Each structure stands twice: as structure tokens, then as C-alpha cells.
């Protein structure tokens, strides 16, 4: 039950917001789906959703997000449901997080069991599941053909925290040579997080400018342009290079394997740590356990960061390091209160078992092919407005041209019952659950095609006027 209703709403019973529990209960009792029956705009201001957002959420929530009038209440598998009893096909999985789908029965069981046993004990002590998760991450990574020098794991709570730890570890390594060896190279269109260190290597003025000055010593190179790295790298000053093998937020851009081989060679020659940020593209999303798993060993990283899919919605992140990094770290160099808690690690251990399974990964590749064929069909239908299909595995994007705005497509899809998200460079990003059923893929692609078609037929849209 909602515990606070503004005085203005209490005076008028007709404006009262019903208890949230009763709204959700009504949804579960309703069997008729609104999906694909008709296009339904986001909830109005006087709906239950509008009243809840305007009286309970907005007045008490910091203004850091621009969100539509949608309140999600529950999900199952690759579907989500909102306060207005609308059903959505989910092609975004909480931004590549719920890799095994919403309300996964085994994960729910793990949460229930561990919550009644031991949720947290701090890093003052060892616990059973932190060690198990670290062990699995290292051994399964090596078995999968990823990070050949993987040795130790630091457990934390998010992707940003993982990248912060990686940057600290890399600087500690650099300072083992010289106090001047602290500079870091990142790349345009990258995204590594929003805390000060991670933000400093996220080369996007929109994110960085309001918070400058940032952490000093960051240089920005061009992806797939090794000459741009050679111009910046220095054996005396550079301690690390950080890159996403597949850029997610920046536009679903796959980095060329040849470039990554050359990049690692440059790092070795200059005693520089190579960090792969696989927070979005790792843990099965590429069709391999890691996006770099199909690269030759000479392109493997010294540090690997991960999060998102690792907890299927429970906050957890991790950093995997090689022996060269491990040997410069000392007790007290880094820490975390919640990181490595038994509950998150028990979930992570289960997720790693699933996403490292060969049959599971084979099915991810099959689903990727189904998506790619469907998206290519849509792109071919609108060649004047869609440039290409991008990405790898189930981290895919439609590169839209300037006459079709990605925000319009996202909104129209939501109106038609499909959740998709945007990425940089005017790209429509698709990152569904890795186990999304084939029939849901087909249904969602139909909705996407219909949504773009709706924009074409709408006389007010920019696409129809081009």
C-alpha cells in the first residue's frame, strides 16, 4: 500500500491513487493482453500511472532521468507489465542485465534460500560463494578460450565500480615503474560509467563537461585506428589502455580483431595494461563467454571487467586480473563493503554456469542469426532510412539515417508493445534476454517493423516527409 498521498489528493477521493498492491493484483487477474491489439500511447497525467509519478515519484526523486509515463510492476521471461496492465515484449532486458529473463524461477529460489541463510557478512571474513564465484570465473574463462592469463578476481557491485577498480589497479601497476606512469588511453564513442574515474575515460562531452575537471592524464584515441594510439602511447607515461571489444552505449560498434591484436602488441612493448570492458558485451552476449574469446591469445587483456548479466538483475560486478597485476596489489589497496556478499555471489555462480554452457551459447548464436536476418529484412525495406545492422551475438543495433530519429522509433515501439532502447550515433539497440524464445523474437520483430511503418505513414513524422 502506498504510504504517502499528498494532502491535495486526500481531499478528493476521485483523485486518490489506489494501493499499488491492488493494482498489481488486478494485473495478474487479467488475462487479455493489449499487445498488438492497438497502439496505446504512454499513460495520461490523470491515470493511476500519471498520478503515481507526479505525486509520489517526481517530487521526491533527483532529476537525473528523462522517463516516459510508464511504471513497471512485474515481468516474466521476455515480457514486462506496467501499472496500466499493458504487456510488453522486452528487447532490452534492463539494458543487457536480465540475461536469463525476468523472474527466473531458479534465481528466485536462490535468493529466497540465501536470504534466509546469510545475505551479508562483509569482507572481514571469507564466505562460501565469493570464493566459488571467483574460482568459476577464472577457470571457465580459461576453458572458454578467453583471457589466457586470468588469475584473480575482485568482486564489487556494479560495472562502474568494476571499471574504477580496474583503473586503480592499472595505475598501481604503472607506479611500480615510475610515479610518472599514470596516463590512460580510452576511445571515442566509449562508455565506462559515470563516477569520476570511469567518467574520465568516457569520451563524451555531454557526460563530462558538467563535472569537469575530471581525473587528469586521460588521452583519447580513435577505435580501429592504431596510428592514433601510437601517437598517444608512451612507455614512460602510459599505464593503461581501456576499450570495449564491442561498444554498447556508443553505438553498437564492433572493434576489428586486427586492431585489438595490434593494440595488445603496443601495450606489451610499452609495459601498458590492456583493460577490456566487457560489462555489456561479455558473459554470453556475443555468443561466446567473452566477446574476446574468439580472438588470438596475443589480443587477450590483462584486466577484464564485468557486471550487468552477472547477477541477472541483482547488483554485482567483478574485475579479473592477470598475475602481473596481482603481484603489485597489497592489502588495503582497494575494498568494498557490499562486494562479494554471499547472496550476490551465489546468484552470480549460477549465472556463470548457465552462460558458459556450450549448448546455451550455441543457442545464443542461433538466436542472433534469427535477429540479424529479421533486422536485415527491415533495413532492406527502408533503405533510405536505415543504413545497416550492427553488432555481435545478441548485442545488435540498427544504424538509422538522419531522417529517422531513434527516439521516435523507441517511443513508437513502446506504444505498440515492444521495449527497445537507443545507443549513440542514432542507433536502435537490441539486447534481449539470451534465452528469449524464438516465437517472441519473431513477434517482436513484427512489432518493430510495424512501428517503423507507422512512422512512415504518419504525415507529422520526419521520415514520411523525407
Steps between C-alpha positions, in 0.01 A plus 500: 500500500626848419598663827494864394229682303526879471239701688357636172410149390359400837235772477354355181426128512464492121868590464628250750761254381401143584739282696781374283442145620140506378608632159750217457247244619257625236766451234562139592126430489464647152559253219435713193819652361496845340806410294455548127128573544546873451761769538477646850693813596669527839265553794328837537558741787168410666551123482616294798847509346498877445379570852753264653791653307396862561419466871719221632801470268594836347470719813742275688739376229815678384469626143752277322273304267258590219239226515166441328175463697550128556523321836616141469353261757613149405658287231532141395746362250518745210186694589436794733178652634412849618257667739244544220498122439690529175719212386830568321744282312838579653790544258714696749521271808565785740785620272657157444460396865227235529686254278285206614173692496280657765389310812719202419375218722841361601642844577191583706557176691868587559405846628239360737728229634807718547302793645384270777856368553758781465469810283803695616800451725749759360849440370632472852437130448493246218167360384418187301364656184749781437778248471289270285410783260860621468615144433236445232569830327870424464474132405206536262657804335820307423303194386290717268807637323483839669765695695782248501676660800188528719597438861315698770159670540387808692124502570300821517146628437473654153667560167616846594657365819672228297652759268604722791683205653662413166628855458641503853669163449650620172636816660651297782671286236626809315635655819701184564719633216480873563277759665471663155345189342133578567342605169208304354385469139131455419302529177233712337144364528599309814293473815653377825276648771405821678715518814799731471763251387274308265354827370849631430560218249151536347577728207167680473481874562131480592582277795832659596463879465265563796744327736837625379776505598524124495776254590813625320718306261238359260571499125241411237576292189286384208374140495629289210774758438826366644692808385289713734611279790866511397481880509390490865664201664818547700712247685589766755152640561222260390382244755183368330280480195128431555265388222171318443541217243145592395398855588148493639379845607718667239319349203534118498839515327702179465874560527709332227691192623813611313490831685476325837799278414705807407376682810618224734836490323543873561407451865755221548774706335430792731429315829138618486200320650225409251151517656201348321169639622256213432233627736242501220647274235627222729351197676347336197357803322738468205421129455823416682564523873699817428497721193878452477482119529531454125807726478854357490678488836726788400195728519388392848472760778691540826183613679140407418197678649147363520161566663145530351417137410701359791211546745201480261371813674670468837778763530842340460818569306847352476854568382724219375875562501817329382800408714681820400222706655450275802865519603494882544184505713527513876256467790309828529548615139128468430183383670122487507236453769237311300717345229532123520191457717372139516163576341638674190780247459267200523288654223811584297629146535177363355498754214860419405412129482215577259670751269819296470313187388589411139144404405366823651755707305420311181136599544603863553675491162191347338279771651747762382470368146120515523517858624755602237292359216187672631674832552661480156156446350376816672810693390450388140137611516607856592837556328453876499465510878703205635866461419605160640472235768786520752636304793574147608302218660204650684651848524355632176411837352322659208702793371237759410557783257447865587143508376380246758555587865573211734296661779191497278550131423544413870180686590298349215617149587397552862161624381466178302609277789875455443785623723817600316766757586727745326878525476730773378533590132120473450502122546206289612647251749364148555628303801236241598527214748746244367235227531220697331261254328510494119130575471546815713787609273273469198210679669727783616655545157149524354422776751824680412420484129146625567632786712736623230218462251276709729758777498516487120125539467465772762476833312651680803816290516833600348543163332182535294603847378849401382 
